[in-house]
Amino acid sequence: MLRLLIVTPTLNAAHYLPQCIKSVNKLSHHHVTVTHVIADSGSTDATLQIAASFGLRTVYCPPGNMYAAINKAISLCPSDWITYINSDDLLHHDCLSYLHFADCLHTADIVTGSFRIFSDDNQFVGYTRYPLPRAFHQILYSSGIMPFPQSGTFFRRSLYEKLNGFSEDLKYASDFDFFLRAYKASASYYSSYKLFSSFRLHSSQLSRVHDASLRSEVRSSISRFTGSHHLVFQIFLSMFARFLYFSYCSNVFAPIYNRLR
C-alpha cells in the first residue's frame, strides 16, 4: 500500500481551508492511503477548529517560515510520497491514479500534472496549464520559471531526504529552490496532462504580497546552482524561456510538448 502525506501550512486560513480539506477528502484510490496534516503557525481565527472538525492532526510550528512548518510536519509523519498544498488551493480527485501508476513503474522521483487557475470567487481563469517537458527545464529554471506547478506535484520521501528537505533560509521561494535542486540532482519525472490541482489567485497570497522578496530569493537560488552567464546570453535565455512559458500558458504548442515529454 502506497502511503501519501499531504501537508497544508496555515496561519489564519479559516476562509479557504474547508474547501481545501474537502478536495483532499475526495481523493480516493484503493492502493493509496492518504494522511492530511495541518502545519499551523499560531492561527487565532477558526483554522484549528476547522481542522479538528474534519478530524485532522495539527502540528504547531512557530510563525515566520512556512517551509519550516512543512519540514516539521514531514519529519513527524511517515510516508512513501509527499506533497504540500496551500490552504487556498485544491487537489483534483483523480490525481492518485497517476501517482500510483508512476510508483509502480519505480522510475519517478517526482510526479506532476496539469493545473487550472481560479479566482477568489471560484471562477476558472484562462486555460489549463500543462507541465513542460524536461528538455526545457534547464532553460526555465535558469530564468526563474517553474516548469510545473508546486500544487499537485508529488515527490518521493527518499528524494526529500536526499535534498535535506525545503531550505529554511528561504521564506517565499523554497519550493522553487527544492525542485531546482532536484533537477540538478538528476531526479526523474513522470508528468501527466491530466488535471492534478487548482491554484487560487487572490490579493492576499504570499507570492503577491511579497513579490519582490520572492523574486530576490529565486535569483539567489539560480545563481547558487546554475552559475552566471554572459549578459547577452542571459537576455536571450530569458526571452526564450518566456516564449516557452507563454506558449505553455496559452497551450499553443501543447501537441508538440506532448511528444517531448
PyMOL commands that set and color helices and strands:
alter all, ss='L'
color gray80, all
select helices_A, chain A and resi 17-25+47-53+66-76+95-105+134-142+157-162+174-184+206-209+211-226+231-250+254-260
alter helices_A, ss='H'
color red, helices_A
select strands_A, chain A and resi 2-10+32-40+57-60+81-84+90-91+110-118+124-129+154-156+189-200
alter strands_A, ss='S'
color yellow, strands_A
deselect
rebuild
show_as cartoon
